[in-house]
């Protein structure tokens, strides 16, 4: 009985998230994503504009808490938050935006796997191909700072496309939507 009630409550919360709470949840999620971008852009400016050495370029948070930026836990935690957020918000999307959101989910899943590989290495001390530091698969080809910018861009672009399409649905998509994310219909105005 308790399990059935818990399941029903979780189901109702999931429906709420992708219905009347979808717009609010999407904007909160986007705020988290933008905050993460600020960190990466700050680090890029530190390296390529201010000419700081890569180990000293730790973004904004790293200036106050350097251990946080060098911790694989923080990077993995963000990759996991992104994956969970994308997964939880997916049912609110319909039509074209749903396809772009699915692409975002797939890309973030891979990004998450790369961070999982890094945190496993950091936790065990057994590094990929006997490298001196935890190393992801694609990091064997692309340096870590550039790779993080690449991954975040790769995930961000389809995410933004999905959100724009979601807010500007076709009439058919608008009729399928169960949330209030769509902007007012310009044709009806």
N, C-alpha and C positions, 0 to 999 in steps of 0.2 A: 504494500500500500504506500509506504513512504517513498520507495523507489519510483513508483508511478507518479506520485505527486511531484517529486523532484524533477523527473523527466518532463512533465507537463509544464512546470515552472520554467525550466531551461528552454523548452520549445517556445513558450510565450515570449521569453526575453529575446530569443533569437529573431522571432517574428517582429518584435517591437524594434529591434536594432535595424532591421532591413525594411521597415515600414515608416512609421512616424518619427523614429529617431535616426533614420538613415542620413538625412542632411546634416544634422548636428554631429553625428559620428564621423562622417566623411570630412567635415571641416576640422574636427579635432585631430583626426588622423593626418590630414594634410599639414596641420600645424607642427606635428611631431616630425614629419618628413622634412619640412622646411628648416626646422631647427637642426636636424642632422646635416642638411645641405650647408647651413651656415658654418658648421664645424669643418666640413670638407673644403669649402671655399676659403675659409680663414687659413687652413693649412696650406692650400695651394698658393695663396698670396704670400704667406710666410716663406715658402720655398722659391717661387718663381718671380716674385716682385721684390721682396725684401732680401732675397738671396741667403736665407738661413739654411744651415745644413739640415738635412732631412731629420736626423734624430732630435734636433731642437724644435722643429716645426710640429707642434702638437695641437694646433687649432686653438680655439678660445678656452675651452674647458681645461685643456692641457697646460695652459699657463698657470692655473691655480692648483690643479690636481694632476700632475704629470703621470702618476701611477695609473690614473683612470684610463688615459689614452693608450698606455702601453699594455693594458690588461686585455687579454682576449675575451674576458667575461663581458666587458662593456660592448665590444664589437659583436659578439655572439648574441648578447641580449637584444641589441637593436635589430639585428637580422631576424631574430625570433619574433620580436614585437611586430616588425613589418610583415612577416609571413602570416602571423595570427590575424593581424588587422586586415590584411588583404583577403584572407580566407573568410573571416567573419562577415565582412561587408559585401562579399560577392553576390549573395542572393538578392540584393537590392537592385542589381543591374539587369537590364533587359536589352535584347536586340544587339545593335552594333557595339554599344558600350560594354555589354557582357563579354563579347569576344575579346576586346582590348583588355578588360580586367582579367580575363583568363590568361592572356599572354603575360600580363604583369605578374600574376600568381606563379606561373611556370618559371619565369625569370628569377623571381624572388626565391622560389624553392631551390633553384641551383645556387644562388647567392648564399642562402642559408646553409646548404651542404658544404660550401667552401669554408664558411665560418665554423661549422661543426668540425670539419677536418682540422682547422687551426686550433680550436679549443681542446680537441683531443690531444693534439701534439703538445700544446702548452702544458696540459695536465699530466701527460705521461713522460714528457722529456724525450720521446722518440719522434724525431723529425723526419719528414718526407725526404727520401733520397739522401739521408745523412746531411741535410743542410744545417747550417749553424743556428737557424731560428725556425719557428713554425712557418711552414710554407704551404700555400694552397696550390691547387693544380695549375690554374691559369697564371699564378704568380711565377711559375717556372719560365714563363714567356714575357710577362709584363711586370715591371716593378710594382711594389705594393701600393704606393700612393696613387700612381696612375691607374692601377687596377681598381682601387676603391672608387675613384672618380668615374671610371668606365662602368662599373657595375651599377652605381647609383644612377648614372645617366640612363643606362639600359633599362632599368626598372622604372625610372621616373617618367620617361617619354610615353610609354603606353598607358601608364597610370593617368597622366594628364589628359591624354586623348580620350581615355575611358570616361573621366570625370566631365570633360567638356561635352562629349556626346550624350552623357547621362543627363546633363543639365539642359541640353538642347535636343530633345528626342524628336523623332519623326512622329506624325500623328498616330501611326500604328504602335510605336514604342510607348508613347504617352498613355495609350489605352491599356497597356500591359503593366505600367508602373504602379507600385503600391506605396511609393514614398512621395514626399513633397519636394524632391530635389529639382524637378524641372522648372526652368524659368517660365514666366508667362508666355503663352503661345502668341507669337508675333502676328500670325495670320488672323487670329481671332480678335486682336486688338484694333 
